[in-house]
Amino acid sequence: MVLRRGYVFLQRTLGVVSMQAVLVVPFLLQVFGIVGLVAYLSYYNGQKALEKMAFEVTEEASERISDRLQDQFESIHKLLTLNQYDIEQGHLDVHNLDEMGQQFWQQTKLFNATTILSFTRPTGEYISVEQDRSGLMAPKDAYVLSRLYGAAPGARNYYILDAQTGTRKFLRTIHDWDPRQQPGYRRAQVNHGQTWTSSPPHVNLSMTALDATLPIYRHGTFQGVLTAHLLLSNLTSFLQQLAAQESWQVFILDRSGHLVASSTDEPLWMKPVAVEAPTPDLREARWGSPKRTPTHAVAALLQSHWPDLNQIQQTEQLRLRGDRTHQQFRPAPRYFLQVQPYNDGYGLDWLVVTVIPVSEFMPEIQESIRHTVFGSLLALLGAIAFSLYTTRWITRPILSLRNAANQIAQGEYVLDIASTPILEVRQLAFAFRQMASQLQLSTDEMQALNTELVSSRGQVETFLNAIPVGVVVQAPDGSVTYMNQVAQRLLTCQFPSATSFTHRLYREGTSLPYPVDRLPGTRALRGEYTMIDDIELARREVRLAMEVRATPIFDGQGSITHALVVFQDITARRDAERMLASYNHRLEQQVQQRTLTLEQEILERQQAEQALRQSETRNQAMLMAIPDLMFRVDRQGTYLGYMRSKSVTDVVPLDIDPTGQSLLACVPAEMAQRHLYYIQRALEMQALQVYEQELYIDDHLRWEEVRVMPCGSDEVLFLVRDVSDRKGYETELRQANDHLEYLAQTDSLTQVANRRHFDHWLAQSWQEADQMQQPLALLLFDVDQFKPYNDFYGHQSGDFCLIQIAQAAQQIIRHPADLVARYGGEEFAIILPNTGMQGAVRVAKRLRESVRTLAVPHACSEVSPVVTVSIGISTCVPTLQTSPQDLITQADRALYIAKQQGRDRYILST
């Protein structure tokens, strides 16, 4: 510490110095060092035994304090762990707080150090048992039970517990009290584990205390917070006994500088304020009064060494010089000080400080040091002369090496270094020349490698941009490091500005965001090779169905360095699959009906052919009466016969007779290939083949139904019919069905979801929450005193009021999966998937304020001059033992309580 401060002082004072000064000064410092060393040894031999004994005593005292702290705190940890085990195993019911209070009473009697045991549920329901040792509320050492019924904030009642009869005697009540606002409860929720919270000073105790808090979970659900209140008076008494002499002092500080316990009568949990002292040795500190004690001197010393007490991570031993003008310091002007950190692993981080006085140095030792220093001054003059000569002889070749280093720094690798007889300097000069040669060679190689690397990277990017699929490379932290042009076009973002696009990925066919931990890129970073096709990308107003593949990339050590994600748009394929599925059933029915019809037609045509052999005129008339285009084709696609129809627009020109020609020569190539395929299929299966085709004729879209009937082993008959009108009717019918579905799900007055849609959406949301094990919230709200409003303003005004409230509720929901529905009459409901109790409360607050902001006048209301609503809130994670009706029942019960308590409020179900 001293050498470092001296170096800093010289650097600030002298700035940059020459090498000769650097070499001369050490010689001089050696002389002064010898004098100082002799003086120090004289001092050390006289005080070694005293220092060793003082530090051994301080170390023993600190260890005894740490053992005492460990014994007291272990009992608190065991007590909280025991209650946690009882709750998790079901031996102690968190809903039966009276039973829990009986157990707390017995445990408070057994653990003397603990004064209060309490438990707080998430709704604010509270139970505690304490021993009033100060006698502020009850007779001294009496046991007091504190209870808060129902949701907080509420009334907290105090009772005296009679140990003989087990009865309670009422003491007093504190209104509008919320235990969830206490620091211990909030800190337990944040830490999710056992921790300590300071409580200076407690309302019922005359001494300081600590709160040990432990959050309780059962089956993954938060049940509440256990708290044990620990007095520090026993620790203070122990420190007073440990300080055997009046001049000794032992105390404990926390990391912020507050006094936790002390062997003196100073007030605890106070932080010192430093002021300027009249002496240069020590800064005076005060604890609310100008009187100084060793505690103040130690606080000033610690502040000078460690401005932040968190820097003390191990046992430190220091010396403290007292103020000789103060009466308390005259017998012992010097002190030995030991600071030992203490940490129990649950959040306590203290400093145990032990201060013990020692005697002053002997005057004879100081006199001996002065004689030694005077004798050493004679050697100083000779050392100066010798140092000047040797410095010049050494620095000359070193300065030459400095010039060579400057040449290398400027890129000059041909060095001129002066010769010297010093072996080490000669070796260093040779190393400089070798280093210059290696630097020249490395520079040339690096320039060549950079040129090759730039060329190779450009080729790789050209190849990746040519691939017709999106390519994305993700780093181990999930950020995007590369995107090819196809990926940028699909994702509608520019690289490198895009770092993440997971907020636009959804499960196929739903409004649920795709879980980040199930994304292919995330799974590939965990070492999985993944392919999924149930994901959709939201791009503006359109959703694209995507097929995504991800591959992890490993380095030579087997560690994952990147994830390669390849994806493509499969929206067209998905549309085709859905269209095929939607028409499959109807097509089967049509095929069956059409098959029967075709069989009948074939029979009739066979009869007609037999009749046509007898009369050509009659055959021609019958054929012209058929509304289908007919032609016979052999296996190779050659027309064997062709019969036109006025009902079908023919693609073969009227001036061409296709008989004897190939399909490929008479119709478009795509249509010809389709006909040839079904010809082969009909002949192989010897069964009727039916399909539909669309084509543009004179810029008009036409739909045709084609039937291919085998007529032997090498010939088929084609029947082509225009079905464009039927397709138009099917489109109109589908649009009408969509409109009817919307009307069936919407309330005609308020234009929000009706009761039927509400029941369906609640069942669907319940099933999704059960699968994902996510919370589901429900808000039921009712217009306060709506019947008097209808009677006074009329039903038309009442309907308009309901419309305004429905619109206000629709505006405050934030997520696509949220649903506002008219539950019945003036009662509405809001379904909030994936929402816990806190999120539901925020929605209820926004709803209440939004309705009041409407400022709809209500002259007949006993609650407010404007229309208000009462809200009931319920939320849960679905299980096998619960159902959506349970969620509705809880919300309805909370709504009833809100009306009973005065309306214009929200109540949470318990």
C-alpha positions, 0 to 999 in steps of 0.5 A: 500500500505504501509503495503504491502510494509512493509510486503514484506520488512520484509519477504525479510530481516528477512526470516523465524522468530520464533513465539516468535518474531512474538508475541513480535514484534506486542507489540512493533509495537503497541507502535510505532503505537500509536506514529504514530497515534497521529502524524497522527491525529495532522497532519490530523486535520490541513490539513483535510479541505484543502485536502477535498477542493482540491479533490472536485475541482479536481473531479469537473474539471474531471467531466466537462471534461468528460461532454465536451468529451461526448458532442463532441463525441456524435455528431460524433456518431450521424453523422456516424449513420445517414449516415449508416441509409441512406445507409442501407435504400437505401436513399444514394447510395454507387455507386454514390459517387458524391451524397454522397460528396454533403451530406458530404459537408452539414454535415461538415458545420453543425458539426463544430467539424468535419473537414473531412467526407469520404467514402471508397469502398472495391475496393478503390474508395474514396470520402471525404469533409474537411474544411482546417482550417490551410490553407495549401492546400487552402484558410483558412476555405475553403472546399476541396473535395478529389476523387479517381476514379476506383480501388485503388491504383490510382490517388487522385484528390483535388478540392476546393468547391465553396459554392455559385456556387457549382462548383469545382476548381482543386488543385492537384493530389497524384498518387498511393494512396490506402485508404484501407491501412489507419489504420482506414480502416483496423481497421474497417474491423477487429472490424466490428463496430464503432471505433476510430483511432488516426491520429497524425499529419494529412497531411493537419492540424496543430493540432492533430485529431481522426478518427471515423470509421464505416464499412457499410453493406447492406443485409449482404454485406460489402459496405465500411467504413465511416470516420469522422475526429475530431480535438482536438483543441477545447478540448485543448482550453477548458482545458486552460480555465478550468485551472483558475490559472497558477500553475494548470494543466489539461491534458488527456493521452491515455493508451499508455502514449501519451498526447492527450490534455493539458492546456499547450502548450506542443506538443501532441501525444508525449510519455515521456522518463524517465531519472534518476533525481538528487533528490530521490523524483522524476524522471525527465521526458522530452518531447523532451526537458530537461525542466521539467513541472508538466506534467513530474512529474505526468508522473513519478508518474503514472509510479511508481504507475502503470507501465502499465496504463491499470491497472487504472480502477477507479478514483484515487487520489494521492499526488505529491511532486515537486522538490524544486530546480526548480523555477516553484515548489517553490510557490507550493512544493506539489500537489493533483492529480486526475486520472479519466478514460474515455471510450465512448464505441467505443474504446476511453480509456483515463485518465483525469488528474487534478493537483492542488497545496496546502500549506505546512504543519504547523511547529507546527504540526510537533513539536507536533508529535515529543513530542508525540513520545518521551513520548511514548518511556517510555512505550516501555521498559515495553512492551518488558518485558511483551511481552517476558513473555506472548509469552512463555506462549502462544507459548508452546501449539501452538508448540504442535499443530504444531507437531500434524499437521506434524504428520497428514501430514505424515499419522500418525493419532494417535496424542500426544497434550500437555494440556493447560488451554487456552480454544481456544487452548483446542478446537483446539486440540480436533478439530485436533483429530477429523480431524485425525479420519475423514481423516483416515476414508476418506482415507479407503473409497477413496481407496475402491472407486478407486478400484471399479471405475477402475473395472467398467470402464474396463467393460464399455470399453469391452462392447463398443468395442464389439458393431459392430458400431463406438462409439465416445464421444465428449466434449462440445468444440467438442474434442473427449474424447473416441473412441471404436475400431470399430471407430478407425478402420473406422476413421483410427486413434488412440485414444487419438491422434485424436481430430477431423476428420471433415476435411475428411467428405463430402456431399454424392456424392460431393466434398463439405466438410460437414458443421461443424454446421450440423454434428450430434455431433455438433447438439447433443451438442446443444441438438438435437437428430440427424440421417443422412445418406448423409455423406461420410468419406474419407479414403485414396483413398476410400470414405465410406458412413456412417449412423450417429446417435447422442444423447446429454448426460445431467447431473443432472442440465439439462446441456449438458456434452457430445455428444454420436455419433454412426455410421456404414458403409453403403457403400454396401447398397448404392452400391446396391441402385445405381446398382438397380437404374441404371439397373431398366429401362433396366430391365423393357424393358427386362422384357417386351420384355422377357415376350412377348418372353416367352409368345410366347415360352409358346404357342409354347411349349404348341403346342409342348407338344400336338405334343409330345403326338403323337410322343415321338421322335419328342417331345424329339428332340424339347425339346433338341433344346431349349437352356434353362434348364427346370424343373417343381417343385411343391409348396413344391420344389419337382422336377416333371420333369427335362430337361437338356441343353447343353447351360447351365452348370448344378449344378445338377450332371449328374449321378443324376436324381432329379425327385421326390427329393427336391430342398434342396437336389440337389442344394446349400442351398442359390440357393434352398431358392431363388427358393422356394421364387420365387415359392411362389411368382409366385403361389400367383401372378399367374404371370411370375417371372424373376430374375438373379443370379450369381454363381461360377462353376469350379472357373468361374463366371456365370450369369443366367437368371431364369424365373418362370412361374405358371402352375396351382395352385400348379406347376411352370415351371423353365427356366434357361438361361446362360447370361454371354456373355450379362453381359460381353457386358454390362460391356464393353459398360459401360466402353466405355461410361465412356471414351467417357464422358471424351473425351467429357469434355476435350480439346484435346490439353491442356488436361484441361476442354473444353468449354462444360465442363466449361459451365456445371461446372459453372452452377452447381457451381452457383447453389451450391453457390446460395443454400449455399449463398457462393461467387463464383469467376471467372478468365478469362486470355488471353496470351498476344500478342499470334498471333505475337507469333504464326506468329514468332515461328510457330503453333506447338510452339504456341500449346506447349506454350498453353499446358505449360500455361494450366499445370501451371494453373492446378498446382496453384489451391488448391481445388477439386472443382476448375476447369481450362478450355480452354475458346477459342483459347488462352483464359482460365478460372478458376472457384473458388467456395466458394472463395471471392475477396481476395482469387481470387486475391491470385490465380491470383497472383500465376497464373501470377507468375507461367506463368512468371516462365515458362520463355517461350521466346517471342521476339515479345512481347511489354510487356515482353521478356517472355510470360505473361498473362492478367487476369480479376477477378469477384466474387459475391454471386448469387441472383435471379437478377443475372446469371452466364452470369453476372459473365462472363461479369464482368470478360471479362470487367476486362480482357479488362481493363487489356489489355488496361492498358498495359497487364501482370496484373490482374484487379478486376471487379467493 
